[in-house]
């Protein structure tokens, strides 16, 4: 079976016409893409996005450095606060005396305690390192230090 030459020419002409139309359509879409919404071409848009990306990367780096500094400062801030009220004189008075521990993340800080009597109040401050003190601690001071109530959970 032989296909006439005219039929082959018509088929090929149709294919060529379809391809020309397809190319024209793609050219139209490419020009539209290159033109952009504000008249800028695609290259300018990509360049602008690259500059914005660099700005965001620099900000990210600066924020990371800032947060590292915040973390360091936070470790040294008071995070553990606990107060124990007590009555040192069992036969009279109330729970007007107290011991308060003010400690950082590592258990360093101070324990402040008072002994309240009718005539006077004595205030004591003892340094604390790693949840212990080189000074003798009362039971109430040890209890205040031992409690793990963190201000910033």
VMD Tcl script that draws the C-alpha trace (Angstrom):
set ca {
  {0.00 0.00 0.00}
  {1.42 3.25 -1.17}
  {0.53 6.54 0.52}
  {0.10 9.34 -1.98}
  {2.68 12.10 -1.82}
  {0.00 14.79 -1.52}
  {-1.37 13.16 1.66}
  {2.10 13.04 3.21}
  {2.61 16.73 2.33}
  {-0.76 17.65 3.94}
  {0.06 15.68 7.09}
  {3.54 17.17 7.36}
  {2.16 20.66 6.66}
  {-0.37 20.15 9.48}
  {2.36 18.99 11.85}
  {4.59 21.96 10.90}
  {1.64 24.36 11.35}
  {0.87 22.83 14.80}
  {4.54 23.16 15.77}
  {4.69 26.77 14.58}
  {1.57 27.57 16.62}
  {3.04 25.79 19.64}
  {6.32 27.74 19.31}
  {4.39 31.03 18.99}
  {2.41 30.18 22.13}
  {5.62 29.33 24.04}
  {7.28 32.55 22.83}
  {4.27 34.55 24.06}
  {4.43 32.88 27.49}
  {8.21 33.37 27.71}
  {7.89 37.10 26.92}
  {5.16 37.37 29.54}
  {7.40 35.61 32.09}
  {10.40 37.77 31.26}
  {8.36 40.95 31.43}
  {7.15 40.32 34.98}
  {4.33 42.11 36.75}
  {6.08 45.46 37.13}
  {7.88 45.42 33.82}
  {11.08 43.95 35.29}
  {12.55 41.01 33.51}
  {13.17 37.63 35.07}
  {16.88 38.28 35.50}
  {16.22 41.40 37.57}
  {13.67 39.56 39.68}
  {16.10 36.71 40.38}
  {18.86 39.20 41.19}
  {16.55 41.02 43.61}
  {15.56 37.75 45.28}
  {19.24 36.84 45.66}
  {19.96 40.17 47.39}
  {16.98 39.69 49.72}
  {18.19 36.18 50.51}
  {21.62 37.57 51.45}
  {19.96 40.13 53.73}
  {17.93 37.40 55.45}
  {21.01 35.21 55.84}
  {22.91 38.09 57.46}
  {20.00 38.75 59.81}
  {19.82 35.05 60.65}
  {23.54 35.00 61.48}
  {23.19 38.13 63.64}
  {20.20 36.64 65.46}
  {22.11 33.41 66.12}
  {24.99 35.38 67.66}
  {22.56 37.44 69.74}
  {20.77 34.34 71.00}
  {24.07 32.73 71.97}
  {24.81 35.78 74.11}
  {21.33 35.66 75.62}
  {21.78 31.99 76.50}
  {25.10 32.74 78.22}
  {23.58 35.62 80.21}
  {20.51 33.53 81.06}
  {22.61 30.78 82.61}
  {24.02 33.33 85.06}
  {20.67 34.89 85.93}
  {18.51 33.97 88.89}
  {16.35 31.03 87.88}
  {15.82 29.19 91.15}
  {13.90 31.07 93.83}
  {12.39 29.40 96.85}
  {11.39 30.70 100.28}
  {10.90 28.60 103.38}
  {9.06 30.27 106.27}
  {9.63 28.95 109.77}
  {9.31 29.71 113.47}
  {12.70 29.45 115.21}
  {11.08 29.80 118.61}
  {8.68 26.92 119.12}
  {7.08 28.32 122.25}
  {6.11 31.79 120.96}
  {5.60 33.83 117.80}
  {4.70 32.75 114.30}
  {6.39 31.90 111.02}
  {7.96 35.34 110.63}
  {11.46 34.05 109.90}
  {12.41 32.82 106.47}
  {15.18 31.49 104.27}
  {15.21 32.39 100.58}
  {17.53 30.87 97.97}
  {18.35 32.91 94.84}
  {20.32 30.68 92.47}
  {21.29 30.48 88.82}
  {21.15 27.46 86.50}
  {24.28 25.95 88.06}
  {23.17 26.40 91.68}
  {25.34 29.46 92.29}
  {23.99 32.47 94.14}
  {22.99 33.35 97.68}
  {20.70 32.19 100.44}
  {19.25 34.97 102.57}
  {17.71 34.12 105.91}
  {16.18 36.03 108.78}
  {15.54 35.29 112.40}
  {12.65 37.44 113.54}
  {12.16 38.03 117.24}
  {9.90 40.54 118.96}
  {12.74 43.01 119.60}
  {14.89 42.59 116.50}
  {15.41 40.87 113.17}
  {18.73 39.32 112.23}
  {19.50 38.97 108.50}
  {22.08 36.54 107.16}
  {23.39 36.09 103.62}
  {25.48 33.08 102.67}
  {27.10 32.48 99.27}
  {26.10 29.29 97.47}
  {28.14 27.48 94.83}
  {26.87 24.34 93.12}
  {23.95 24.08 95.60}
  {26.32 24.05 98.62}
  {27.87 26.70 100.82}
  {31.18 26.97 102.62}
  {29.18 28.33 105.56}
  {27.12 26.12 107.84}
  {23.52 26.03 106.62}
  {20.38 25.62 108.68}
  {17.79 22.99 107.75}
  {15.54 25.71 106.32}
  {18.36 27.14 104.20}
  {19.18 23.65 102.87}
  {15.50 23.13 102.08}
  {15.30 26.45 100.22}
  {18.38 25.50 98.18}
  {17.21 21.96 97.51}
  {13.86 22.99 95.98}
  {14.08 23.23 92.19}
  {11.52 25.95 91.47}
  {12.72 27.61 88.31}
  {11.51 31.07 87.38}
  {12.11 30.38 83.66}
  {11.07 26.75 83.04}
}
mol new
graphics top color blue
foreach p $ca { graphics top sphere $p radius 0.5 }
foreach p [lrange $ca 0 end-1] q [lrange $ca 1 end] { graphics top cylinder $p $q radius 0.2 }
display resetview
